[in-house]
Amino acid sequence: MSEIVIRHAEARDAESLRQMYADPDVYPDLLQLPHPSSEFWQERLKPQPGRRWLVACIGETVCGNLCLAVEQNPRRSHVATFGLAVSAACQGRGVASALMGEMIALCDNWLRIERIELTVFVDNAPALAVYRKFGFEVEGTAKGYALRNGEYVDSYFMARIR
């Protein structure tokens, strides 16, 4: 198996990310809509205050990404949230763990982040396993959190406190 390389996302990654997020095996577990446009991803990757986009690559293929958002409110500047996705073809190969490890190292060692928060659908067992592996704990459940395939699905609020 090839090595997983984590790097900052670049404008040239927009099409790979668009394709990944357009995959019906990927987007139902995310808060994304089907059929993302190229323009949407080009705009999304532009620099924004407090946002850091990471991609995971195996060889030249973008296999996953993580967007870290550091809270801009001064009273919550010790908090970050993130979104994570792994392409269907690369799931089960350690991509999510590689992205999580890099994100946590960035938060702990460079950004003074004390609390990392996330939401995850209650039935997303692979994601829950990865988050628990990295010390995230369920803090609550949001009933009917988001629409997925025509039905409202519950989500967990999870966090890791440094």
DSSP file (Angstrom, degrees, kcal/mol; ACC not computed):
  #  RESIDUE AA STRUCTURE BP1 BP2  ACC     N-H-->O    O-->H-N    N-H-->O    O-->H-N    TCO  KAPPA ALPHA  PHI   PSI    X-CA   Y-CA   Z-CA
    1    1 A M              0   0    0      0, 0.0     2,-0.0     0, 0.0    92,-0.0   0.000 360.0 360.0 360.0 138.1    0.0    0.0    0.0
    2    2 A S        -     0   0    0      1,-0.1     2,-0.1    56,-0.0     0, 0.0  -0.331 360.0 -94.8 -72.1 155.8    1.3    3.5   -0.9
    3    3 A E        -     0   0    0      1,-0.1    56,-0.7    -2,-0.0     2,-0.6  -0.434  32.4-124.4 -71.2 143.1    2.0    6.0    1.8
    4    4 A I  E     -A   58   0A   0     54,-0.1     2,-0.5    -2,-0.1    54,-0.2  -0.811  26.5-162.7 -88.8 123.6   -0.7    8.5    2.7
    5    5 A V  E     -A   57   0A   0     52,-2.9    52,-2.9    -2,-0.6     2,-0.5  -0.933   3.5-155.6-110.7 128.6    0.6   12.1    2.4
    6    6 A I  E     +A   56   0A   0     -2,-0.5     2,-0.3    50,-0.2    50,-0.2  -0.891  26.3 154.4-103.4 131.3   -1.3   15.0    4.1
    7    7 A R  E     -A   55   0A   0     48,-2.3    48,-3.0    -2,-0.5     2,-0.2  -0.931  49.0 -79.7-146.0 169.1   -0.8   18.4    2.6
    8    8 A H  E     -A   54   0A   0     -2,-0.3    46,-0.3    46,-0.2     2,-0.1  -0.509  54.9-107.9 -69.8 139.3   -2.6   21.8    2.4
    9    9 A A        -     0   0    0     44,-2.5     2,-0.3    -2,-0.2    44,-0.2  -0.398  37.4-161.6 -67.5 145.7   -5.3   21.8   -0.3
   10   10 A E    >   -     0   0    0     -2,-0.1     3,-2.3    -3,-0.1     4,-0.3  -0.818  35.0-100.7-125.1 165.6   -4.6   23.8   -3.4
   11   11 A A  G >  S+     0   0    0      1,-0.3     3,-1.7    -2,-0.3     4,-0.3   0.836 119.3  64.3 -55.4 -34.4   -6.8   25.2   -6.2
   12   12 A R  G 3  S+     0   0    0      1,-0.3     4,-0.4     2,-0.1     3,-0.3   0.638  93.1  64.1 -66.7 -12.6   -5.8   22.3   -8.4
   13   13 A D  G <> S+     0   0    0     -3,-2.3     4,-2.5     1,-0.2    -1,-0.3   0.544  74.7  93.8 -85.4  -7.8   -7.6   19.9   -6.0
   14   14 A A  H <> S+     0   0    0     -3,-1.7     4,-2.6    -4,-0.3    -1,-0.2   0.883  85.0  46.5 -56.4 -44.2  -11.0   21.5   -6.6
   15   15 A E  H  > S+     0   0    0     -3,-0.3     4,-2.4    -4,-0.3    -1,-0.2   0.905 111.9  50.2 -69.1 -40.2  -12.0   19.0   -9.3
   16   16 A S  H  > S+     0   0    0     -4,-0.4     4,-2.1     2,-0.2    -1,-0.2   0.912 113.8  46.3 -62.0 -41.6  -10.9   15.9   -7.3
   17   17 A L  H  X S+     0   0    0     -4,-2.5     4,-2.7     2,-0.2    -2,-0.2   0.896 109.8  53.9 -68.4 -40.1  -12.8   17.2   -4.3
   18   18 A R  H  X S+     0   0    0     -4,-2.6     4,-1.2    -5,-0.3    -2,-0.2   0.936 110.3  47.2 -58.2 -45.9  -15.9   17.9   -6.5
   19   19 A Q  H  X S+     0   0    0     -4,-2.4     4,-0.5     1,-0.2     3,-0.2   0.902 111.9  50.2 -63.1 -41.1  -15.8   14.4   -7.8
   20   20 A M  H >< S+     0   0    0     -4,-2.1     3,-1.1     1,-0.2     7,-0.2   0.933 112.9  45.5 -62.8 -45.8  -15.4   12.9   -4.3
   21   21 A Y  H 3< S+     0   0    0     -4,-2.7    -1,-0.2     1,-0.2    -2,-0.2   0.641 107.4  59.5 -75.3 -13.7  -18.3   14.9   -2.9
   22   22 A A  H 3< S+     0   0    0     -4,-1.2    -1,-0.2    -3,-0.2    13,-0.2   0.560  80.0 109.1 -85.7  -9.4  -20.5   14.1   -5.9
   23   23 A D    XX  -     0   0    0     -3,-1.1     3,-2.4    -4,-0.5     4,-2.1  -0.536  66.5-144.9 -73.4 123.3  -20.2   10.3   -5.2
   24   24 A P  T 34 S+     0   0    0      0, 0.0    -1,-0.1     0, 0.0    -3,-0.0   0.617 101.6  60.3 -65.6 -10.1  -23.5    8.9   -3.9
   25   25 A D  T 34 S+     0   0    0      2,-0.1    -2,-0.1     3,-0.1    -4,-0.1   0.483 115.5  33.0 -88.5  -4.1  -21.4    6.6   -1.7
   26   26 A V  T X4 S+     0   0    0     -3,-2.4     3,-1.3    -6,-0.1     4,-0.2   0.783 107.2  57.3-114.5 -54.0  -19.9    9.7    0.0
   27   27 A Y  G ><>S+     0   0    0     -4,-2.1     3,-1.8     1,-0.3     5,-0.7   0.727  90.0  70.7 -65.9 -25.5  -22.3   12.6    0.3
   28   28 A P  G 3 5S+     0   0    0      0, 0.0    -1,-0.3     0, 0.0    -3,-0.1   0.829 100.1  49.5 -61.0 -27.3  -25.2   11.0    2.2
   29   29 A D  G < 5S+     0   0    0     -3,-1.3    92,-0.4     2,-0.0     2,-0.2   0.385 109.4  64.0 -89.3   4.5  -23.1   10.9    5.4
   30   30 A L  T < 5S-     0   0    0     -3,-1.8     2,-0.5    -4,-0.2    55,-0.0  -0.707  94.1-108.2-118.3 170.3  -22.1   14.5    5.0
   31   31 A L  T   5S+     0   0    0     -2,-0.2     2,-0.3     2,-0.0    -4,-0.1  -0.279  82.3 116.0 -92.6  48.0  -24.0   17.8    5.1
   32   32 A Q      < -     0   0    0     -5,-0.7    -2,-0.1    -2,-0.5   -10,-0.0  -0.739  61.2-128.7-112.9 160.3  -23.6   18.2    1.4
   33   33 A L        -     0   0    0     -2,-0.3    -2,-0.0     1,-0.1    -6,-0.0  -0.786  34.5 -97.5-103.7 153.3  -26.0   18.2   -1.5
   34   34 A P  S    S+     0   0    0      0, 0.0   -12,-0.1     0, 0.0    -1,-0.1  -0.222  98.1  30.4 -61.9 159.5  -25.7   16.0   -4.6
   35   35 A H  S    S-     0   0    0    -13,-0.2   -13,-0.1     1,-0.1   -16,-0.1   0.897  73.1-166.1  62.7  51.6  -24.1   17.5   -7.8
   36   36 A P        -     0   0    0      0, 0.0     2,-0.2     0, 0.0    -1,-0.1  -0.399  18.2-124.9 -65.9 145.8  -21.6   20.1   -6.5
   37   37 A S     >  -     0   0    0      1,-0.1     4,-1.6    -2,-0.1     5,-0.1  -0.490  11.8-120.5 -89.4 160.7  -20.4   22.4   -9.2
   38   38 A S  H  > S+     0   0    0      1,-0.2     4,-2.4     2,-0.2     5,-0.2   0.894 115.8  54.6 -62.0 -41.0  -16.8   23.1  -10.1
   39   39 A E  H  > S+     0   0    0      1,-0.2     4,-2.5     2,-0.2     5,-0.2   0.890 103.2  56.1 -61.6 -40.0  -17.3   26.8   -9.3
   40   40 A F  H  > S+     0   0    0      1,-0.2     4,-2.3     2,-0.2    -1,-0.2   0.927 111.4  42.7 -57.4 -46.5  -18.6   25.8   -5.8
   41   41 A W  H  X S+     0   0    0     -4,-1.6     4,-1.6     2,-0.2    -2,-0.2   0.853 111.7  53.4 -73.5 -33.8  -15.3   23.9   -5.1
   42   42 A Q  H  < S+     0   0    0     -4,-2.4     4,-0.3     1,-0.2    -1,-0.2   0.924 114.4  42.7 -63.3 -42.2  -13.1   26.6   -6.6
   43   43 A E  H >< S+     0   0    0     -4,-2.5     3,-1.4     1,-0.2    -2,-0.2   0.898 110.3  56.7 -68.8 -40.9  -14.7   29.2   -4.4
   44   44 A R  H 3< S+     0   0    0     -4,-2.3    -1,-0.2     1,-0.3    -2,-0.2   0.825 103.1  54.2 -62.4 -33.2  -14.7   27.0   -1.3
   45   45 A L  T 3< S+     0   0    0     -4,-1.6    -1,-0.3    -5,-0.1    -2,-0.2   0.523  82.0 110.6 -82.8  -4.8  -10.9   26.4   -1.5
   46   46 A K  S <  S-     0   0    0     -3,-1.4    -3,-0.0    -4,-0.3   -36,-0.0  -0.425  85.6 -86.5 -67.6 146.2  -10.2   30.2   -1.5
   47   47 A P        +     0   0    0      0, 0.0    -1,-0.1     0, 0.0     5,-0.1  -0.233  51.4 178.1 -56.8 137.7   -8.5   31.4    1.8
   48   48 A Q    >   -     0   0    0      3,-0.3     3,-2.0    -3,-0.1    -4,-0.0  -0.985  40.5 -86.8-137.4 146.5  -10.9   32.4    4.6
   49   49 A P  T 3  S+     0   0    0      0, 0.0     3,-0.1     0, 0.0    23,-0.1  -0.294 111.7   3.6 -56.1 129.4  -10.1   33.6    8.1
   50   50 A G  T 3  S+     0   0    0      1,-0.2    20,-2.8    19,-0.1     2,-0.4   0.421 102.4 120.5  79.2  -1.5   -9.6   30.6   10.4
   51   51 A R  E <   - B   0  69A   0     -3,-2.0     2,-0.4    18,-0.2    -3,-0.3  -0.806  35.3-179.8-103.0 137.2  -10.1   27.9    7.8
   52   52 A R  E     - B   0  68A   0     16,-2.4    16,-3.0    -2,-0.4     2,-0.5  -0.984  11.3-157.6-134.4 123.3   -7.5   25.3    6.9
   53   53 A W  E     - B   0  67A   0     -2,-0.4   -44,-2.5    14,-0.2     2,-0.4  -0.883  11.2-174.6-103.0 124.6   -8.1   22.7    4.2
   54   54 A L  E     -AB   8  66A   0     12,-3.1    12,-2.2    -2,-0.5     2,-0.4  -0.901   4.9-162.7-113.3 146.7   -6.1   19.5    4.3
   55   55 A V  E     -AB   7  65A   0    -48,-3.0   -48,-2.3    -2,-0.4     2,-0.5  -0.961  11.5-142.0-124.8 149.9   -6.1   16.8    1.7
   56   56 A A  E     -AB   6  64A   0      8,-2.6     7,-3.3    -2,-0.4     8,-1.2  -0.939  22.9-169.5-107.3 129.7   -4.9   13.2    2.0
   57   57 A C  E     -AB   5  62A   0    -52,-2.9   -52,-2.9    -2,-0.5     2,-0.5  -0.950  20.9-164.1-123.1 140.8   -3.2   11.8   -1.1
   58   58 A I  E >  S-AB   4  61A   0      3,-2.2     3,-1.9    -2,-0.4     2,-0.3  -0.979  80.8 -39.9-116.7 113.2   -2.1    8.3   -2.1
   59   59 A G  T 3  S-     0   0    0    -56,-0.7   -54,-0.1    -2,-0.5    -2,-0.0  -0.558 125.3 -28.7  63.4-129.5    0.3    8.8   -4.9
   60   60 A E  T 3  S+     0   0    0     -2,-0.3     2,-0.5    -3,-0.1    -1,-0.3   0.390 116.4 104.6 -95.5   2.0   -1.2   11.5   -7.0
   61   61 A T  E <   -B   58   0A   0     -3,-1.9    -3,-2.2     1,-0.0     2,-0.6  -0.735  68.7-135.4 -93.6 126.9   -4.8   10.7   -6.1
   62   62 A V  E     +B   57   0A   0     -2,-0.5    -5,-0.2    -5,-0.2     3,-0.1  -0.702  30.0 172.1 -76.1 118.4   -6.7   12.9   -3.6
   63   63 A C  E     -     0   0A   0     -7,-3.3    24,-3.1    -2,-0.6     2,-0.3   0.569  56.1  -9.7-107.5 -14.1   -8.4   10.4   -1.3
   64   64 A G  E     -BC  56  86A   0     -8,-1.2    -8,-2.6    22,-0.3     2,-0.3  -0.986  54.5-149.8-172.1 168.2   -9.8   12.6    1.4
   65   65 A N  E     -BC  55  85A   0     20,-2.5    20,-2.3    -2,-0.3     2,-0.4  -0.990   2.1-160.5-150.2 159.8  -10.0   16.0    2.9
   66   66 A L  E     -BC  54  84A   0    -12,-2.2   -12,-3.1    -2,-0.3     2,-0.6  -0.990   7.1-158.2-140.4 130.0  -10.5   17.8    6.2
   67   67 A C  E     -BC  53  83A   0     16,-2.4    16,-1.6    -2,-0.4     2,-0.5  -0.953  10.6-161.6-110.8 117.6  -11.6   21.4    6.7
   68   68 A L  E     -BC  52  82A   0    -16,-3.0   -16,-2.4    -2,-0.6     2,-0.5  -0.847   3.7-167.7 -98.7 130.0  -10.6   22.8   10.0
   69   69 A A  E     -BC  51  81A   0     12,-3.1    12,-2.4    -2,-0.5     2,-0.4  -0.952   7.4-155.0-122.7 111.7  -12.5   26.0   11.1
   70   70 A V  E     - C   0  80A   0    -20,-2.8    10,-0.2    -2,-0.5     7,-0.1  -0.716  33.2-106.8 -83.7 130.1  -11.1   27.9   14.1
   71   71 A E        -     0   0    0      8,-2.6     8,-0.1    -2,-0.4    -1,-0.1  -0.313  24.4-157.5 -59.2 135.1  -13.9   29.9   15.8
   72   72 A Q        +     0   0    0    -23,-0.1    -1,-0.1     3,-0.0     5,-0.1   0.642  63.7 100.9 -92.2 -17.5  -13.5   33.6   15.1
   73   73 A N  S >  S-     0   0    0      1,-0.2     3,-2.4     3,-0.1     4,-0.2  -0.569  76.4-134.3 -66.7 124.3  -15.4   34.9   18.2
   74   74 A P  G >  S+     0   0    0      0, 0.0     3,-0.9     0, 0.0    -1,-0.2   0.801 104.7  56.6 -53.7 -31.4  -12.7   35.9   20.7
   75   75 A R  G 3  S+     0   0    0      1,-0.2     3,-0.1     2,-0.1    -2,-0.1   0.656 116.6  35.7 -75.7 -13.8  -14.6   34.1   23.5
   76   76 A R  G X  S+     0   0    0     -3,-2.4     3,-2.0     1,-0.1    -5,-0.4   0.098  77.7 116.7-122.3  20.9  -14.5   30.8   21.5
   77   77 A S  T <  S+     0   0    0     -3,-0.9    -2,-0.1     1,-0.3    -1,-0.1   0.574  70.9  64.6 -69.7  -6.4  -11.1   31.2   19.9
   78   78 A H  T 3  S+     0   0    0     -3,-0.1    36,-2.4    35,-0.1    37,-2.1   0.335  94.1  81.2 -90.4   5.1   -9.9   28.1   21.8
   79   79 A V  E <   - d   0 115A   0     -3,-2.0    -8,-2.6    34,-0.2     2,-0.3  -0.882  53.8-179.0-118.5 142.2  -12.5   26.0   19.8
   80   80 A A  E     -Cd  70 116A   0     35,-2.1    37,-2.9    -2,-0.4     2,-0.3  -0.971   7.4-162.7-133.6 152.7  -12.3   24.5   16.3
   81   81 A T  E     -Cd  69 117A   0    -12,-2.4   -12,-3.1    -2,-0.3     2,-0.3  -0.840  13.3-169.1-123.1 166.0  -14.8   22.4   14.3
   82   82 A F  E     -C   68   0A   0     35,-0.9     2,-0.4    -2,-0.3    37,-0.3  -0.992  19.2-146.0-153.7 160.3  -14.1   20.3   11.3
   83   83 A G  E     -C   67   0A   0    -16,-1.6   -16,-2.4    -2,-0.3     2,-0.4  -0.975  21.0-169.1-125.0 144.1  -15.6   18.4    8.4
   84   84 A L  E     +C   66   0A   0     -2,-0.4     2,-0.3   -18,-0.2   -18,-0.2  -0.991   8.9 174.0-137.4 138.9  -14.0   15.2    7.0
   85   85 A A  E     -C   65   0A   0    -20,-2.3   -20,-2.5    -2,-0.4     2,-0.4  -0.996  10.7-164.5-145.2 146.1  -14.6   13.1    3.9
   86   86 A V  E     -C   64   0A   0     -2,-0.3   -22,-0.3   -22,-0.2     5,-0.1  -0.995  32.2-109.4-128.3 135.1  -12.9   10.1    2.4
   87   87 A S    >>  -     0   0    0    -24,-3.1     3,-1.1    -2,-0.4     4,-0.7  -0.258  27.8-117.8 -60.9 150.1  -13.5    8.9   -1.2
   88   88 A A  G >4 S+     0   0    0      1,-0.3     3,-0.8     2,-0.2    -1,-0.1   0.870 114.2  56.0 -57.6 -38.2  -15.4    5.6   -1.5
   89   89 A A  G 34 S+     0   0    0      1,-0.2    -1,-0.3     3,-0.0    -2,-0.1   0.722 112.2  42.0 -68.6 -21.3  -12.4    4.0   -3.2
   90   90 A C  G X4>S+     0   0    0     -3,-1.1     3,-1.2   -27,-0.2     5,-0.5   0.396  81.7 123.9-108.7   1.6  -10.0    4.8   -0.3
   91   91 A Q  T <<5S+     0   0    0     -3,-0.8    -3,-0.0    -4,-0.7   -27,-0.0  -0.355  72.9  26.5 -65.7 144.2  -12.2    4.0    2.7
   92   92 A G  T 3 5S+     0   0    0     -2,-0.0    -1,-0.2    34,-0.0    -3,-0.0   0.579  94.9  99.5  82.0  11.3  -10.8    1.5    5.1
   93   93 A R  T < 5S-     0   0    0     -3,-1.2    -2,-0.1   -92,-0.0    -1,-0.0   0.264 102.5 -96.1-113.2   9.9   -7.2    2.4    4.2
   94   94 A G  T  >5S+     0   0    0     -4,-0.1     4,-2.2     3,-0.0     5,-0.2   0.544  85.8 126.7  90.9   7.2   -6.3    4.7    7.1
   95   95 A V  H  ><S+     0   0    0     -5,-0.5     4,-2.4     2,-0.2     5,-0.2   0.935  74.1  47.7 -65.2 -47.1   -7.0    8.0    5.3
   96   96 A A  H  > S+     0   0    0      1,-0.2     4,-2.7     2,-0.2    -1,-0.2   0.915 112.8  49.5 -61.1 -42.7   -9.4    9.3    8.0
   97   97 A S  H  > S+     0   0    0      2,-0.2     4,-2.6     1,-0.2    -1,-0.2   0.891 109.9  51.1 -64.3 -38.9   -7.0    8.4   10.7
   98   98 A A  H  X S+     0   0    0     -4,-2.2     4,-1.9     2,-0.2    -2,-0.2   0.924 113.0  45.4 -63.9 -43.9   -4.1   10.2    8.9
   99   99 A L  H  X S+     0   0    0     -4,-2.4     4,-2.4     2,-0.2    -2,-0.2   0.915 113.7  49.5 -64.8 -43.4   -6.2   13.3    8.5
  100  100 A M  H  X S+     0   0    0     -4,-2.7     4,-2.7    -5,-0.2     5,-0.2   0.922 109.8  50.9 -63.0 -44.6   -7.4   13.3   12.1
  101  101 A G  H  X S+     0   0    0     -4,-2.6     4,-2.1     1,-0.2    -1,-0.2   0.909 112.7  45.7 -60.1 -43.1   -3.8   12.8   13.4
  102  102 A E  H  X S+     0   0    0     -4,-1.9     4,-2.2     2,-0.2    -1,-0.2   0.902 113.2  50.0 -67.3 -41.1   -2.5   15.7   11.4
  103  103 A M  H  X S+     0   0    0     -4,-2.4     4,-2.5     2,-0.2    -2,-0.2   0.916 111.5  47.6 -64.3 -43.7   -5.5   17.9   12.4
  104  104 A I  H  X S+     0   0    0     -4,-2.7     4,-3.1     2,-0.2     5,-0.3   0.899 110.8  51.6 -66.7 -39.8   -5.1   17.2   16.1
  105  105 A A  H  X S+     0   0    0     -4,-2.1     4,-2.4    -5,-0.2     5,-0.3   0.910 110.9  49.1 -61.3 -41.2   -1.3   17.8   15.9
  106  106 A L  H  X>S+     0   0    0     -4,-2.2     4,-1.7     2,-0.2     5,-1.4   0.933 115.0  44.0 -62.3 -46.5   -2.0   21.2   14.3
  107  107 A C  H  <5S+     0   0    0     -4,-2.5     6,-2.0     3,-0.2     4,-0.4   0.930 119.9  40.4 -64.4 -46.7   -4.6   22.1   16.9
  108  108 A D  H  <5S+     0   0    0     -4,-3.1    -2,-0.2     1,-0.2    -1,-0.2   0.858 126.5  30.2 -72.8 -36.8   -2.5   20.9   19.9
  109  109 A N  H  <5S+     0   0    0     -4,-2.4    -3,-0.2    -5,-0.3    -2,-0.2   0.623 132.8  16.6-103.6 -15.4    0.9   22.2   18.8
  110  110 A W  T  <5S+     0   0    0     -4,-1.7    -3,-0.2    -5,-0.3    -2,-0.1   0.634 120.1  45.0-132.2 -25.1    0.3   25.3   16.7
  111  111 A L  S   <S-     0   0    0     -5,-1.4    -4,-0.1    -4,-0.4    -3,-0.1   0.435  88.3-125.3-112.0   0.6   -3.2   26.8   17.1
  112  112 A R        +     0   0    0     -5,-0.4     2,-0.5    -6,-0.2    -4,-0.2   0.853  49.5 165.1  57.4  36.8   -3.8   26.8   20.9
  113  113 A I        +     0   0    0     -6,-2.0    -1,-0.2    -7,-0.2   -34,-0.2  -0.753  18.6 173.6 -88.5 126.2   -7.0   24.8   20.4
  114  114 A E        +     0   0    0    -36,-2.4    48,-3.3    -2,-0.5     2,-0.4   0.668  68.1  38.2-101.4 -24.0   -8.4   23.3   23.6
  115  115 A R  E     -dE  79 161A   0    -37,-2.1   -35,-2.1    46,-0.2     2,-0.5  -0.994  59.9-169.1-136.2 128.0  -11.7   22.0   22.3
  116  116 A I  E     -dE  80 160A   0     44,-2.3    44,-2.2    -2,-0.4     2,-0.3  -0.979  15.8-167.6-117.5 127.3  -12.5   20.3   19.0
  117  117 A E  E     +dE  81 159A   0    -37,-2.9   -35,-0.9    -2,-0.5     2,-0.3  -0.776  11.4 164.7-115.6 156.2  -16.1   19.8   18.1
  118  118 A L  E     - E   0 158A   0     40,-2.2    40,-2.5    -2,-0.3     2,-0.4  -0.982  26.3-137.1-157.5 163.9  -18.0   17.9   15.5
  119  119 A T  E     + E   0 157A   0    -37,-0.3     2,-0.3    -2,-0.3    38,-0.2  -0.972  24.8 175.5-122.0 146.0  -21.4   16.5   14.5
  120  120 A V  E     - E   0 156A   0     36,-1.7    36,-3.3    -2,-0.4   -90,-0.1  -0.990  37.8-101.7-149.6 138.8  -21.8   13.0   13.0
  121  121 A F  E >   - E   0 155A   0    -92,-0.4     3,-1.9    -2,-0.3    34,-0.3  -0.368  33.2-125.3 -60.6 139.3  -24.9   11.0   12.1
  122  122 A V  T 3  S+     0   0    0     32,-1.7    -1,-0.1     1,-0.3    33,-0.1   0.716 108.0  51.7 -62.7 -21.7  -25.7    8.5   14.8
  123  123 A D  T 3  S+     0   0    0     31,-0.3     2,-1.5     1,-0.1    -1,-0.3   0.278  76.9 104.2-100.0  11.7  -25.6    5.6   12.3
  124  124 A N    <>  +     0   0    0     -3,-1.9     4,-2.5     1,-0.2     3,-0.2  -0.596  44.5 171.6 -92.0  75.5  -22.2    6.4   10.7
  125  125 A A  H  > S+     0   0    0     -2,-1.5     4,-2.3     1,-0.2    -1,-0.2   0.859  70.6  53.0 -57.9 -43.4  -20.3    3.6   12.6
  126  126 A P  H  > S+     0   0    0      0, 0.0     4,-1.8     0, 0.0    -1,-0.2   0.924 112.7  44.9 -61.2 -42.0  -17.0    4.0   10.7
  127  127 A A  H  > S+     0   0    0     -3,-0.2     4,-2.7     1,-0.2     5,-0.2   0.925 111.6  52.6 -66.5 -43.7  -16.8    7.7   11.5
  128  128 A L  H  X S+     0   0    0     -4,-2.5     4,-2.6     1,-0.2     5,-0.2   0.900 107.9  52.1 -58.6 -40.6  -17.8    7.1   15.1
  129  129 A A  H  X S+     0   0    0     -4,-2.3     4,-2.0    -5,-0.2    -1,-0.2   0.915 111.3  46.3 -63.0 -42.9  -15.0    4.6   15.5
  130  130 A V  H  X S+     0   0    0     -4,-1.8     4,-1.2     2,-0.2    -2,-0.2   0.933 113.2  48.8 -65.5 -45.3  -12.4    7.0   14.1
  131  131 A Y  H  <>S+     0   0    0     -4,-2.7     5,-2.4     1,-0.2     3,-0.5   0.913 112.0  48.2 -63.3 -42.3  -13.6    9.8   16.3
  132  132 A R  H ><5S+     0   0    0     -4,-2.6     3,-1.9     1,-0.2    -1,-0.2   0.888 104.9  60.4 -64.3 -37.8  -13.6    7.7   19.4
  133  133 A K  H 3<5S+     0   0    0     -4,-2.0    -1,-0.2     1,-0.3    -2,-0.2   0.830 106.1  48.3 -56.4 -33.0  -10.1    6.4   18.6
  134  134 A F  T 3<5S-     0   0    0     -4,-1.2    -1,-0.3    -3,-0.5    -2,-0.2   0.185 128.3 -94.7 -97.9  16.0   -8.9   10.1   18.8
  135  135 A G  T < 5S+     0   0    0     -3,-1.9    26,-0.3     1,-0.3     2,-0.3   0.591  72.2 148.0  89.6  11.5  -10.6   10.8   22.1
  136  136 A F      < -     0   0    0     -5,-2.4     2,-0.4    -6,-0.2    -1,-0.3  -0.599  27.2-162.6 -80.5 141.4  -13.8   12.4   21.0
  137  137 A E  E     -F  159   0A   0     22,-2.6    22,-1.9    -2,-0.3     2,-0.3  -0.940  24.8-107.2-125.1 146.7  -16.8   11.7   23.3
  138  138 A V  E     +F  158   0A   0     -2,-0.4    20,-0.3    20,-0.2     3,-0.1  -0.565  33.5 175.7 -71.1 128.3  -20.6   12.1   22.6
  139  139 A E  E     -     0   0A   0     18,-3.7     2,-0.3     1,-0.4    19,-0.2   0.569  61.6 -25.4-107.6 -16.2  -21.9   15.1   24.5
  140  140 A G  E     -F  157   0A   0     17,-1.2    17,-2.7     2,-0.0     2,-0.4  -0.974  56.2-109.7 178.9 171.3  -25.5   15.0   23.2
  141  141 A T  E     -F  156   0A   0     -2,-0.3     2,-0.7    15,-0.2    15,-0.2  -0.981  15.9-151.3-123.8 132.0  -27.9   13.9   20.5
  142  142 A A  E >   -F  155   0A   0     13,-3.4    13,-2.0    -2,-0.4     3,-1.0  -0.907  20.9-140.5-101.3 112.5  -29.7   16.2   18.1
  143  143 A K  E 3  S+     0   0A   0     -2,-0.7    11,-0.1     1,-0.3    10,-0.1  -0.514  82.7   1.4 -73.2 135.6  -33.0   14.6   17.1
  144  144 A G  E 3  S+     0   0A   0     -2,-0.2    -1,-0.3     8,-0.2    10,-0.2   0.878  83.6 164.3  57.1  40.5  -33.9   15.1   13.4
  145  145 A Y  E <   -     0   0A   0     -3,-1.0     2,-0.3     8,-0.8     9,-0.2   0.873  55.8  -0.5 -61.3 -44.9  -30.7   17.0   12.8
  146  146 A A  E    S-F  153   0A   0      7,-1.6     7,-2.7     5,-0.1     2,-0.4  -0.991  70.9-105.8-150.8 154.0  -30.6   16.8    9.0
  147  147 A L  E     +F  152   0A   0     -2,-0.3     2,-0.4     5,-0.2     5,-0.2  -0.670  37.8 172.9 -81.2 129.2  -32.4   15.6    6.0
  148  148 A R  E >   -F  151   0A   0      3,-3.0     3,-1.8    -2,-0.4    -2,-0.0  -0.963  69.2 -18.3-140.4 121.4  -30.8   12.5    4.3
  149  149 A N  T 3  S-     0   0    0     -2,-0.4     3,-0.1     1,-0.3    -1,-0.0   0.865 129.1 -49.6  51.0  41.2  -32.5   10.6    1.5
  150  150 A G  T 3  S+     0   0    0      1,-0.2     2,-0.4     0, 0.0    -1,-0.3   0.462 122.3  91.9  83.0   1.9  -35.9   12.1    2.4
  151  151 A E  E <  S- F   0 148A   0     -3,-1.8    -3,-3.0    -5,-0.0     2,-0.4  -0.967  76.5-116.0-129.8 147.0  -35.8   11.3    6.1
  152  152 A Y  E     - F   0 147A   0     -2,-0.4     2,-0.4    -5,-0.2    -5,-0.2  -0.651  34.1-160.1 -80.0 134.6  -34.6   13.3    9.1
  153  153 A V  E     - F   0 146A   0     -7,-2.7    -7,-1.6    -2,-0.4    -8,-0.8  -0.914  14.5-120.5-120.3 140.8  -31.6   11.7   10.8
  154  154 A D  E     -     0   0A   0     -2,-0.4   -32,-1.7   -10,-0.2   -31,-0.3  -0.397  27.6-159.9 -74.4 155.7  -30.3   12.1   14.3
  155  155 A S  E     -EF 121 142A   0    -13,-2.0   -13,-3.4   -34,-0.3     2,-0.4  -0.980  11.9-129.3-136.6 148.3  -26.8   13.4   14.9
  156  156 A Y  E     -EF 120 141A   0    -36,-3.3   -36,-1.7    -2,-0.3     2,-0.6  -0.766  12.3-140.3 -92.8 143.5  -24.3   13.2   17.8
  157  157 A F  E     +EF 119 140A   0    -17,-2.7   -18,-3.7    -2,-0.4   -17,-1.2  -0.926  32.7 179.9 -93.9 125.0  -22.5   16.3   19.1
  158  158 A M  E     +EF 118 138A   0    -40,-2.5   -40,-2.2    -2,-0.6     2,-0.3  -0.910   8.4 178.9-126.4 154.7  -19.0   15.1   19.9
  159  159 A A  E     -EF 117 137A   0    -22,-1.9   -22,-2.6    -2,-0.3     2,-0.4  -0.992  21.1-147.3-151.4 157.1  -16.0   16.9   21.3
  160  160 A R  E     -E  116   0A   0    -44,-2.2   -44,-2.3    -2,-0.3     2,-0.5  -0.998  15.6-157.9-123.7 124.4  -12.4   16.3   22.3
  161  161 A I  E      E  115   0A   0     -2,-0.4   -46,-0.2   -26,-0.3   -47,-0.1  -0.899 360.0 360.0-102.9 128.7  -11.0   18.4   25.2
  162  162 A R              0   0    0    -48,-3.3   -47,-0.1    -2,-0.5    -1,-0.1   0.502 360.0 360.0 -68.3 360.0   -7.2   18.7   25.3
